[in-house]
Amino acid sequence: MRAAWIDALGPPESIRCGDLPIPTFGPSDVLIRVFATAVNPVDTFIRSGRYRTPLSFPFVIGRDLVGQVCECGMSVVRVRIGDWVWCNSLGYDGRQGACAEYAVAPEERIYPLPQGVDPLVSVAVAHPAATAYLALITHGQLTAGECVFIGGGAGNVGAAAITLAAQAGARVIATAAATDLDYCRSLGADIALDYRAPDLDALLRAEAAQGVQLHLDTSGHVDFDIATEHLALRGRVILMAGLAATASFPVGRFYIRDGQLLGFVISNATTAELLSAAARINALLSKGLLHPRRIEILPLSAAADAHRRLEAGHARGLRLVLRTDTTVH
């Protein structure tokens, strides 16, 4: 089979594209003919070694896929040969990745593709939407009627978070670049503010007079002064900052609000948590409520270039999707 893999941790140039044996599978596994795989920032962390996780070489990169079941282990009961499925948790913790013509996934980590949903849309939204769901609902415990702040609202995770929060009945205040505010409103944000506005603090105070119950900044940069200043009593801050991020923290102001601070990374999610996220994602996909802003389709052979573009910051608001069909250009 054609695959994109690495023989050792390293830069994007370490990614090779060529032939590997079709993987074998166990009794509770499913062999999937991969149609497409999305490229995520976390994939670059794993490939480079910035995020350490058990790997075996040659290591097939990538964690998200959509494809068709072609063989099942003897213990598999939930899916059948020919079913279209998706997965967003391969390529780490000892599992080989998705960036190949065939991939093996444990049955508990694959989910049915809803009828009528474009496979490319599903694979493009899977990782951002699951991240947003776990941050907001699983860890943030967001409920209807609460006020939620979503920073980086026009990004892939931020956009999914706006949609999920709005559909959960929350009041959504989003920040983004001035040119992206209408986009945030179209997703369901009640209030969209320019994150560069010199009077942002005053604007937030006016829009959230009773405070923000849940603060989620998806941009990779968290301003704890802003978060704490506008946090409601017993409000929660979900931390999703980048691996190299550092920040000062207003301890005094935070603790007198009975505030809660919780770090979150999707790679630590349990299969039960991922299943809960997948159920919500499928429900929204079926209603046409989850969709990426932009998708760029690339061939499997462009995996290294896709990693380079992500690391250089040249794919903001864009989902890079690799097709296993080598005729794609």
Buried (B, 14 or more C-beta within 10 A) or exposed (E): BBBBBBEEBEBBEBBBBEEBEBBEBEEBBBBBBBBBBBBBBBBBBBBBEEBEBEBEEBBBBBBBBBBBBBBBBEEBEEBEEEBBBBBBBBBBEEBBBBBBBBBBBBBBBBBBBBEEBEBBBBBBBBBBBBBBBBBBBBBBBBEEEBBBBBBBBBBBBBBBBBBBBBBBEBBBBBBBBEEBBEBBBEBBBBBBBBBEEEEBEEBBEEBBEEBBBBBBBBBBEBBBBBBBBBBBEEBBBBBBBEEEEEEEEEEEBBEEBEBBBEEBBBBEBEEEBBEBBBEBBBEBBEEEBBBBBEBBBBBBBBBBBBBBBBBEEEBEBBBBBBBBEEEBE
